[in-house]
Amino acid sequence: YFETGIGRGMGFRDSNQDLLGFVHLVPERARERILDIAATQMADGSAYHQYQPLTKRGNNEVGSGFNDDPMWLVAGVAAYVRETGDSSILDEPVPFDNAPGSEAPLWEHLTRSFQFVL
């Protein structure tokens, strides 16, 4: 039910944890998922606990404020870079909350993740 994104959406934490299980099998797909997931992160470094995969919008009913969610993006990206050696992903422009014009390198998303939880 939740894994399909039907209903309340997909979990930010869950989606990042899923990456850890398949990054070594299909790294190109993991790269795509990382960029999609990062695009649902908010500018302050927090993340919606759940988001809709088709619209790539956060679920306001569930909200945010789960302090561990942003750190799972860091873990997913670290696993990807460690597995593939592809650090170019860190320079990929990714919007915050899928808002046009808000793009920043993925590295900035990770930095804001740390800043949010501190």
C-alpha positions in Angstrom: 0.0 0.0 0.0 2.5 2.7 1.1 5.3 1.4 -1.1 3.2 2.2 -4.2 2.6 5.7 -3.1 -1.1 5.2 -3.1 -2.8 6.9 -0.1 -0.5 9.0 2.0 2.5 8.6 -0.3 6.0 7.2 -0.1 8.2 7.8 2.9 11.3 10.0 2.6 13.2 7.8 5.1 11.9 4.5 3.6 12.8 5.5 0.1 16.3 6.4 1.1 16.6 3.1 3.0 15.4 1.2 0.0 18.3 2.6 -2.0 20.7 0.8 0.3 19.4 -2.5 -0.8 19.6 -2.0 -4.6 22.4 0.6 -5.3 24.8 -2.2 -6.0 22.4 -3.9 -8.5 21.1 -0.9 -10.5 23.2 2.1 -9.7 21.8 4.2 -12.5 18.3 3.8 -11.1 19.6 4.6 -7.6 21.0 7.8 -9.0 17.7 8.8 -10.4 15.9 8.0 -7.2 18.4 10.0 -5.1 17.8 13.1 -7.3 14.0 12.6 -7.2 14.0 12.1 -3.4 16.3 15.1 -2.8 13.9 17.3 -4.8 11.3 16.8 -2.1 13.5 18.2 0.6 12.7 21.6 1.9 15.1 24.6 1.8 15.7 24.6 5.5 17.1 21.0 5.2 14.0 19.3 6.7 12.0 16.8 4.6 8.4 15.8 4.3 8.0 12.5 6.1 6.0 11.4 3.1 5.6 12.6 -0.5 3.6 11.7 -3.5 5.8 10.0 -6.1 3.8 11.1 -9.1 3.4 14.8 -8.2 6.7 14.9 -6.2 5.0 17.0 -3.7 5.2 16.6 0.1 2.2 15.4 2.1 1.2 18.3 4.3 -1.2 16.0 6.3 1.8 14.1 7.7 4.1 17.1 7.6 7.7 17.1 8.5 9.8 17.5 11.7 11.1 14.0 11.8 14.7 14.8 12.6 16.1 11.6 11.2 14.6 11.9 7.7 17.1 14.3 6.2 20.0 12.2 7.5 18.8 9.2 5.4 19.4 11.3 2.3 23.0 11.6 3.4 23.3 7.9 4.0 21.8 7.1 0.6 24.1 9.4 -1.3 27.1 8.1 0.7 26.2 4.5 -0.3 25.8 5.5 -3.9 29.2 7.3 -4.1 30.9 4.5 -2.2 29.4 1.8 -4.5 29.9 3.6 -7.8 32.7 6.1 -7.3 30.5 8.7 -9.1 31.0 11.8 -7.0 29.6 13.9 -9.9 26.1 13.4 -8.4 27.1 15.9 -5.7 27.2 18.7 -8.3 23.8 17.8 -9.8 21.4 20.8 -9.5 18.3 19.7 -7.5 15.3 22.0 -6.6 14.1 22.3 -3.0 10.5 21.2 -2.6 10.3 20.8 -6.4 10.1 24.6 -6.7 11.4 25.9 -10.0 14.3 28.4 -9.5 15.3 26.9 -6.2 18.0 24.5 -7.6 21.2 23.9 -5.7 23.8 21.2 -6.0 23.0 18.0 -4.2 26.0 18.7 -2.0 24.0 21.7 -0.6 21.1 19.5 0.1 23.3 17.3 2.2 24.8 20.3 4.0 21.4 21.6 4.8 20.4 18.1 6.1 23.2 18.3 8.6 22.4 21.9 9.6 18.7 21.0 10.1 19.5 18.2 12.6 22.1 20.1 14.6 
